[in-house]
Amino acid sequence: MKEQVKEITKENLNGQSNNANSKIDAIKELIFGENIQAYNSEFESLKADILAKKEELKNLMSTVESELLQNIDTLSTDINIRITDLESSVNDKLDNLDDKKVNRKLLSELFIKLGNKISE
């Protein structure tokens, strides 16, 4: 009996009785026990599910980021190749055009010489 009294009168650092706290916890457990345990287990399950989804989302974002960077790099290389090919094509066409085009000044000089020879 004396031990029970000592236990009741013991106080923790907050000044509340340990036994009073345990009694309140016991009453809460009796009234809400099954519901609180069900809610707690449900919340823990949801928390674990959210953390798993968060980790999965991080992995997916990392994968998408690396794929995007790779696609951008590939596209950049492809564009550079196409630009180089286009430059080569334009230069080739300009060279062909220069070969086909007659210089007007040269042509006029030739016509003048031809005219002078005819008149002689």
C-alpha positions in Angstrom: 0.0 0.0 0.0 2.8 2.4 0.9 4.4 1.6 -2.5 1.2 2.5 -4.3 1.0 5.8 -2.4 4.7 6.6 -3.3 3.9 5.8 -6.9 0.9 8.1 -6.9 2.9 10.9 -5.4 5.9 10.6 -7.6 6.2 13.6 -9.9 8.0 13.8 -13.2 9.8 16.9 -14.4 6.6 18.6 -15.5 5.1 18.4 -12.1 2.4 15.9 -13.2 1.9 12.6 -11.5 3.1 9.6 -13.4 0.2 7.6 -12.2 -2.3 10.3 -13.2 -0.8 10.3 -16.7 -1.1 6.6 -16.9 -4.6 6.7 -15.7 -5.5 9.3 -18.3 -3.8 7.1 -21.0 -5.7 4.1 -19.7 -9.0 5.9 -19.9 -8.2 7.2 -23.4 -7.3 3.7 -24.4 -10.6 2.3 -23.1 -12.7 4.9 -24.8 -10.8 5.4 -28.1 -8.4 2.5 -28.0 -9.4 0.5 -31.1 -10.2 3.6 -33.1 -6.9 5.4 -32.3 -4.9 2.2 -33.1 -6.8 1.8 -36.4 -6.2 5.5 -37.2 -2.6 5.3 -36.2 -2.0 2.2 -38.4 -3.9 3.9 -41.3 -1.7 7.0 -40.9 1.5 5.0 -40.8 0.4 3.1 -43.9 -0.4 6.3 -45.7 2.9 7.9 -44.6 4.8 4.9 -45.9 2.9 5.0 -49.2 3.5 8.7 -49.6 7.2 8.3 -48.9 7.4 5.4 -51.4 5.6 7.5 -54.0 7.9 10.4 -53.3 11.0 8.2 -53.9 9.4 6.8 -57.0 8.7 10.3 -58.3 12.3 11.4 -57.6 13.6 8.4 -59.5 11.2 9.1 -62.4 12.2 12.8 -62.5 15.9 11.9 -62.5 15.3 9.4 -65.4 13.3 12.0 -67.4 16.0 14.7 -66.8 18.8 12.4 -68.1 16.7 11.4 -71.1 15.9 15.1 -71.9 19.6 16.0 -71.6 20.5 13.1 -73.9 17.8 14.1 -76.4 18.9 17.7 -76.4 22.5 16.7 -77.0 21.5 14.4 -79.9 19.3 17.1 -81.4 22.1 19.6 -81.1 24.5 17.3 -82.9 21.9 16.5 -85.6 21.3 20.3 -86.1 25.0 21.0 -86.4 25.4 18.2 -89.0 22.4 19.5 -91.0 23.8 23.1 -90.9 27.2 21.8 -92.1 25.5 19.9 -94.9 23.4 22.9 -95.9 26.5 25.1 -96.0 28.3 22.6 -98.2 25.3 22.4 -100.5 25.0 26.2 -100.8 28.7 26.6 -101.4 28.6 23.9 -104.1 25.6 25.5 -105.8 27.4 28.9 -105.7 30.5 27.4 -107.3 28.4 25.8 -110.0 26.6 29.1 -110.5 29.9 31.0 -110.9 31.0 28.5 -113.5 27.7 28.9 -115.5 27.4 32.7 -115.1 29.3 34.8 -117.5 30.9 37.9 -116.2 29.1 40.9 -117.8 32.2 43.0 -117.9 34.2 40.3 -119.6 31.3 39.6 -122.0 31.1 43.3 -122.9 34.8 43.5 -123.6 34.5 40.4 -125.8 31.7 41.9 -127.8 33.6 45.2 -128.2 36.6 43.2 -129.5 34.3 41.2 -131.8 32.7 44.4 -133.0 36.1 45.9 -133.7 37.3 42.9 -135.6 34.1 42.9 -137.7 34.5 46.5 -138.5 38.1 46.1 -139.6 
